[in-house]
Amino acid sequence: MKGFELIIITCTDSETGRISEVIFDFPNFTPYATVPVSVYREIETKLTGLKYTLTPLAKTLNYVYQWWPIEPK
């Protein structure tokens, strides 16, 4: 996986502060395409349990997107 980037995108519900959606983004020719779906599902399950304390501005939005590029060393 070294040298290939995985992007994790989360969508946080502005009313509850909980992550409601997780998206994994990577090109289909990278080793991430060979990882079993169950691994991504396990990561998604752990992330959806997180809750954020949102700012007053964030509470006025429909949702809050966050993303993290990850590249293993």
VOSERO-744988 format. One record per residue (C-alpha): residue number from 0; residue in one letter; chain; x, y, z. Coordinates in steps of 0.25 Angstrom, whole numbers, plus 5000, padded with zeros to 4 digits. Each point is the difference from the previous one (the first is absolute). Layout:
<atoms>
<atom><n>NUM</n><res>a</res><chain>A</chain><x>X</x><y>Y</y><z>Z</z></atom>
...
</atoms>
This chain:
<atoms>
<atom><n>0</n><res>m</res><chain>A</chain><x>5000</x><y>5000</y><z>5000</z></atom>
<atom><n>1</n><res>k</res><chain>A</chain><x>5012</x><y>5009</y><z>5001</z></atom>
<atom><n>2</n><res>g</res><chain>A</chain><x>5000</x><y>5011</y><z>4991</z></atom>
<atom><n>3</n><res>f</res><chain>A</chain><x>4985</x><y>5000</y><z>4997</z></atom>
<atom><n>4</n><res>e</res><chain>A</chain><x>4990</x><y>5010</y><z>5006</z></atom>
<atom><n>5</n><res>l</res><chain>A</chain><x>4987</x><y>4996</y><z>5006</z></atom>
<atom><n>6</n><res>i</res><chain>A</chain><x>4990</x><y>5011</y><z>5003</z></atom>
<atom><n>7</n><res>i</res><chain>A</chain><x>4989</x><y>4999</y><z>5011</z></atom>
<atom><n>8</n><res>i</res><chain>A</chain><x>4988</x><y>5009</y><z>4999</z></atom>
<atom><n>9</n><res>t</res><chain>A</chain><x>4990</x><y>5002</y><z>5011</z></atom>
<atom><n>10</n><res>c</res><chain>A</chain><x>4987</x><y>5007</y><z>5000</z></atom>
<atom><n>11</n><res>t</res><chain>A</chain><x>4996</x><y>5005</y><z>5014</z></atom>
<atom><n>12</n><res>d</res><chain>A</chain><x>4985</x><y>5003</y><z>5003</z></atom>
<atom><n>13</n><res>s</res><chain>A</chain><x>4999</x><y>5014</y><z>5005</z></atom>
<atom><n>14</n><res>e</res><chain>A</chain><x>4988</x><y>4997</y><z>5009</z></atom>
<atom><n>15</n><res>t</res><chain>A</chain><x>5006</x><y>4989</y><z>5008</z></atom>
<atom><n>16</n><res>g</res><chain>A</chain><x>5015</x><y>5001</y><z>4998</z></atom>
<atom><n>17</n><res>r</res><chain>A</chain><x>5002</x><y>4986</y><z>4996</z></atom>
<atom><n>18</n><res>i</res><chain>A</chain><x>5006</x><y>4994</y><z>4988</z></atom>
<atom><n>19</n><res>s</res><chain>A</chain><x>4989</x><y>4996</y><z>4990</z></atom>
<atom><n>20</n><res>e</res><chain>A</chain><x>5008</x><y>4996</y><z>4988</z></atom>
<atom><n>21</n><res>v</res><chain>A</chain><x>5014</x><y>4995</y><z>4997</z></atom>
<atom><n>22</n><res>i</res><chain>A</chain><x>5006</x><y>5000</y><z>4986</z></atom>
<atom><n>23</n><res>f</res><chain>A</chain><x>5013</x><y>4993</y><z>4996</z></atom>
<atom><n>24</n><res>d</res><chain>A</chain><x>5007</x><y>5006</y><z>4987</z></atom>
<atom><n>25</n><res>f</res><chain>A</chain><x>5011</x><y>4993</y><z>4993</z></atom>
<atom><n>26</n><res>p</res><chain>A</chain><x>5004</x><y>4997</y><z>4985</z></atom>
<atom><n>27</n><res>n</res><chain>A</chain><x>4996</x><y>4986</y><z>4996</z></atom>
<atom><n>28</n><res>f</res><chain>A</chain><x>5014</x><y>4996</y><z>4996</z></atom>
<atom><n>29</n><res>t</res><chain>A</chain><x>5006</x><y>5002</y><z>5014</z></atom>
<atom><n>30</n><res>p</res><chain>A</chain><x>5002</x><y>4989</y><z>5010</z></atom>
<atom><n>31</n><res>y</res><chain>A</chain><x>4988</x><y>5005</y><z>5008</z></atom>
<atom><n>32</n><res>a</res><chain>A</chain><x>4991</x><y>4994</y><z>4989</z></atom>
<atom><n>33</n><res>t</res><chain>A</chain><x>5004</x><y>4986</y><z>5005</z></atom>
<atom><n>34</n><res>v</res><chain>A</chain><x>4996</x><y>5003</y><z>5015</z></atom>
<atom><n>35</n><res>p</res><chain>A</chain><x>4988</x><y>4992</y><z>5004</z></atom>
<atom><n>36</n><res>v</res><chain>A</chain><x>4987</x><y>5008</y><z>5001</z></atom>
<atom><n>37</n><res>s</res><chain>A</chain><x>4999</x><y>4995</y><z>5014</z></atom>
<atom><n>38</n><res>v</res><chain>A</chain><x>5012</x><y>5008</y><z>5004</z></atom>
<atom><n>39</n><res>y</res><chain>A</chain><x>4994</x><y>5013</y><z>4995</z></atom>
<atom><n>40</n><res>r</res><chain>A</chain><x>4987</x><y>4996</y><z>5007</z></atom>
<atom><n>41</n><res>e</res><chain>A</chain><x>5007</x><y>4999</y><z>5013</z></atom>
<atom><n>42</n><res>i</res><chain>A</chain><x>5007</x><y>5013</y><z>4999</z></atom>
<atom><n>43</n><res>e</res><chain>A</chain><x>4986</x><y>5007</y><z>4996</z></atom>
<atom><n>44</n><res>t</res><chain>A</chain><x>4993</x><y>4993</y><z>5012</z></atom>
<atom><n>45</n><res>k</res><chain>A</chain><x>5011</x><y>5006</y><z>5010</z></atom>
<atom><n>46</n><res>l</res><chain>A</chain><x>4999</x><y>5014</y><z>4994</z></atom>
<atom><n>47</n><res>t</res><chain>A</chain><x>4985</x><y>5001</y><z>5000</z></atom>
<atom><n>48</n><res>g</res><chain>A</chain><x>5001</x><y>4998</y><z>5015</z></atom>
<atom><n>49</n><res>l</res><chain>A</chain><x>5007</x><y>5013</y><z>5001</z></atom>
<atom><n>50</n><res>k</res><chain>A</chain><x>4993</x><y>5013</y><z>5005</z></atom>
<atom><n>51</n><res>y</res><chain>A</chain><x>5005</x><y>5014</y><z>4998</z></atom>
<atom><n>52</n><res>t</res><chain>A</chain><x>4997</x><y>5013</y><z>5008</z></atom>
<atom><n>53</n><res>l</res><chain>A</chain><x>4997</x><y>5010</y><z>4988</z></atom>
<atom><n>54</n><res>t</res><chain>A</chain><x>5001</x><y>5015</y><z>5000</z></atom>
<atom><n>55</n><res>p</res><chain>A</chain><x>4988</x><y>5009</y><z>4999</z></atom>
<atom><n>56</n><res>l</res><chain>A</chain><x>5004</x><y>5002</y><z>4985</z></atom>
<atom><n>57</n><res>a</res><chain>A</chain><x>5001</x><y>4985</y><z>4997</z></atom>
<atom><n>58</n><res>k</res><chain>A</chain><x>4986</x><y>4998</y><z>5006</z></atom>
<atom><n>59</n><res>t</res><chain>A</chain><x>4994</x><y>5009</y><z>4990</z></atom>
<atom><n>60</n><res>l</res><chain>A</chain><x>5005</x><y>4991</y><z>4988</z></atom>
<atom><n>61</n><res>n</res><chain>A</chain><x>4993</x><y>4988</y><z>4995</z></atom>
<atom><n>62</n><res>y</res><chain>A</chain><x>5012</x><y>4991</y><z>5002</z></atom>
<atom><n>63</n><res>v</res><chain>A</chain><x>5015</x><y>5002</y><z>5003</z></atom>
<atom><n>64</n><res>y</res><chain>A</chain><x>5010</x><y>4993</y><z>4991</z></atom>
<atom><n>65</n><res>q</res><chain>A</chain><x>5014</x><y>4996</y><z>5004</z></atom>
<atom><n>66</n><res>w</res><chain>A</chain><x>5011</x><y>4992</y><z>4993</z></atom>
<atom><n>67</n><res>w</res><chain>A</chain><x>5013</x><y>4994</y><z>5003</z></atom>
<atom><n>68</n><res>p</res><chain>A</chain><x>5011</x><y>4996</y><z>4990</z></atom>
<atom><n>69</n><res>i</res><chain>A</chain><x>5007</x><y>4988</y><z>5006</z></atom>
<atom><n>70</n><res>e</res><chain>A</chain><x>5013</x><y>4994</y><z>4994</z></atom>
<atom><n>71</n><res>p</res><chain>A</chain><x>5007</x><y>4989</y><z>5007</z></atom>
<atom><n>72</n><res>k</res><chain>A</chain><x>5014</x><y>5001</y><z>5003</z></atom>
</atoms>
